[in-house]
């Protein structure tokens, strides 16, 4: 560009020396055009930098808010999920450990009574042994009722312990949403930081959406700001900046 200006200056001096005002005026118009082109490019470059800085600032603010509030809150929520899961697991294991001996005892009594009952059906049982078996059956019925009550209570404990899944599922989904939001903000920040200043070979068609939750009374204004940012970005891209 400097070589072009130097060449035009020499031509201008030559024209003035010859007294050729028409050529001199034409050369002056060319010099003015070069200066206007340089000024236009510089203004476009500065406008692009300012636009990217404003978008970057909005993304940085979102990431800062996440780092200060949402991420620590998510950590506490995940710790709560771990605590509830551990509590439910311990409650379930305790109930199972309490029910296993009851089940084993019932199984042993059933096997014993089944053998006696088979001997009775085969008419191999004396009357005295039959009386003893009848007493064992009565005792078994009483113990079975108590055992079934205990088993039912244990199963209810196991069922109640599974209620943690609803709460923890909601918490985990919220944390996943936070991670996705953070990922989007980081990707936008990386795109902005790595953008090179220079003419663009094609018009950008990706719209930058300002991140952040919808706030009643503020959402309309934020929508206007987002639209304005998109319009500025499209205009700069169409001009080659």
KAURVEN-V429715 format. One record per pair of residues at least 6 apart in sequence whose C-alpha atoms are under 8 Angstrom apart, sorted by the first residue. I is the first residue (numbers start at 1). J is the second residue. D is the distance in Angstrom with one decimal. If there is no record, write none. Layout:
BEGIN
I & J & D
I & J & D
END
This chain:
BEGIN
5 & 31 & 6.8
5 & 34 & 7.9
8 & 27 & 6.5
8 & 30 & 7.9
8 & 31 & 7.0
11 & 27 & 7.4
12 & 23 & 7.8
12 & 24 & 5.5
12 & 27 & 6.1
12 & 28 & 7.5
15 & 21 & 7.1
15 & 23 & 6.2
15 & 24 & 5.5
16 & 24 & 6.4
44 & 236 & 7.2
44 & 241 & 6.3
45 & 197 & 7.2
45 & 198 & 7.8
45 & 241 & 6.3
47 & 236 & 8.0
48 & 233 & 7.9
48 & 236 & 6.6
48 & 241 & 6.4
51 & 229 & 7.7
51 & 232 & 7.5
51 & 233 & 7.4
52 & 192 & 6.6
55 & 210 & 7.7
55 & 229 & 7.7
56 & 189 & 6.3
56 & 192 & 6.5
56 & 193 & 8.0
58 & 210 & 7.0
58 & 211 & 7.9
59 & 185 & 6.0
59 & 188 & 7.3
59 & 189 & 6.4
59 & 210 & 7.2
59 & 211 & 7.0
60 & 189 & 7.4
62 & 185 & 7.4
62 & 211 & 7.0
62 & 212 & 6.9
63 & 182 & 6.9
63 & 185 & 6.8
63 & 186 & 7.7
66 & 182 & 7.5
70 & 178 & 7.6
71 & 178 & 7.9
74 & 175 & 5.9
77 & 171 & 6.6
78 & 171 & 7.5
78 & 172 & 7.3
81 & 168 & 5.4
81 & 171 & 7.5
81 & 172 & 7.9
84 & 164 & 6.4
84 & 168 & 7.8
85 & 164 & 6.9
88 & 161 & 4.9
88 & 162 & 6.6
88 & 164 & 7.0
89 & 161 & 7.7
91 & 157 & 7.3
91 & 158 & 7.0
91 & 161 & 6.5
92 & 157 & 7.2
92 & 158 & 5.0
92 & 161 & 6.6
95 & 154 & 5.2
95 & 155 & 7.5
95 & 157 & 6.8
95 & 158 & 6.7
96 & 154 & 7.3
98 & 154 & 7.7
99 & 150 & 7.5
99 & 151 & 6.1
99 & 154 & 6.8
102 & 147 & 6.3
102 & 151 & 7.8
106 & 144 & 7.2
106 & 147 & 7.9
109 & 140 & 7.2
113 & 133 & 7.5
113 & 136 & 7.8
113 & 137 & 7.5
116 & 125 & 7.9
116 & 133 & 7.0
119 & 125 & 5.7
120 & 130 & 7.4
181 & 211 & 8.0
185 & 211 & 7.1
197 & 241 & 7.1
198 & 240 & 7.5
198 & 241 & 5.9
199 & 240 & 4.6
199 & 241 & 5.2
200 & 237 & 6.7
200 & 240 & 5.0
200 & 241 & 6.1
201 & 240 & 7.5
202 & 237 & 7.7
202 & 238 & 7.9
203 & 234 & 7.3
203 & 237 & 5.3
203 & 238 & 5.5
203 & 240 & 7.8
204 & 234 & 6.6
204 & 237 & 6.1
204 & 238 & 8.0
205 & 234 & 7.5
207 & 230 & 5.8
208 & 226 & 7.6
208 & 229 & 7.6
208 & 230 & 6.3
209 & 226 & 6.2
210 & 226 & 6.0
END
